[in-house]
Amino acid sequence: MKLSDFDYYLPAELIAQYPAAERTASRMLHVDGVHGVRIDRTFRELPLLIGANDVLVFNNTRVIKARLAGRKETGGRVEALIERVLDNDATAAYAPSNKALAHMRASKSPKVGSRIIFGEDTRQVIATMVRRVDDLFELHFESVAGESLSVYEILEHFGTVPLPPYITHDADQVDEARYQTVYAKHQGSVAAPTAGLHFDQPMLTALMNQGIALAYVTLHVGAGTFQPVRDEDMSKHIMHSERYQVPAETVAAIAHAKAAGGRVIAVGTTSMRTLEAASATGVLRSGSGETKIFITPGYEFRTVDRLITNFHLPKSTLMMLVSAFAGHHNIVEAYRHAVESRYRFFSYGDAMLLERAPQGQFKDDSAR
């Protein structure tokens, strides 16, 4: 398949700029990957569609205030987007990490040794650019007014929420609360696992009261999630690397669900990518690692049976993932229906519930 197979027309006014008034108030398009049937639902119907033996798997990463506005010592403006906080050397393991990899936007890229000032005159932090790592810049932050703060503490004080590029307003207090899942735990993401934004605590409680298992993985989403696929030949695209962890109790919950005839429901593409990466040997294993998994039509899913997700950008790797999962033709028709029905798209938009298509469905799609 080619990149153009994953394009679609989207009116700009359907890109949600703000979240719904309540987390669970979104619409939800239910797509049956087996028969291609589409049903317009609301997200509040979700508990009625989940069986007692099913398990929901959430990504409990926490979005950090990764966007920093600053200036060079020479006065030029700089914007840094922290991609990853780096661990200290083993000899300094006791100290808070002061190192990070960042994307940089400036009229001229900072050179090695240049110093960048973040913050206001009354309180500032200075970072030194020490080296390039591919297209990223390694920054070392100095202490703040004599305080030895970690990068996470610096970001909390000086940074802002890194809203996606298609959201046009500056992040405010509403975004600080709503561009974060209610179950966020482990800090490290620069983008939210947006399917999880639809859940509030009453819905999670209702699911547990139904006897439905809730399990968690962690995948720290990088800025590369917004990186476009530029070549018509998709095989040339290189995925960005992301850190993940799968706890032993999550593996046990999934094994129990499958043994009871239940289904594994990934909440978001990040949860799916984590589970499928951890199943690369054919068996889901606990532990941590890095993944560059690129799921396209033809991929055979090992763990996930259903997927809760949002609507994704045209020609994106996530469009390829959902096409692999629910069938390319089914997704093309579902997105056409969503546009015609005025669904809200992307991070603050509406949801989809996808049933997995039979393995090999993409072969049938190509003949349509």
PyMOL commands that set and color helices and strands:
alter all, ss='L'
color gray80, all
select helices_A, chain A and resi 3-6+12-14+23-25+43-49+90-92+151-158+173-178+194-198+201-209+223-226+234-236+248-259+269-277+317-326+328-340+361-366
alter helices_A, ss='H'
color red, helices_A
select strands_A, chain A and resi 27-31+38-42+55-59+61-63+67-72+77-86+99-106+115-120+123-133+136-141+186-189+213-219+242-246+264-267+287-291+306-310+351-355
alter strands_A, ss='S'
color yellow, strands_A
deselect
rebuild
show_as cartoon
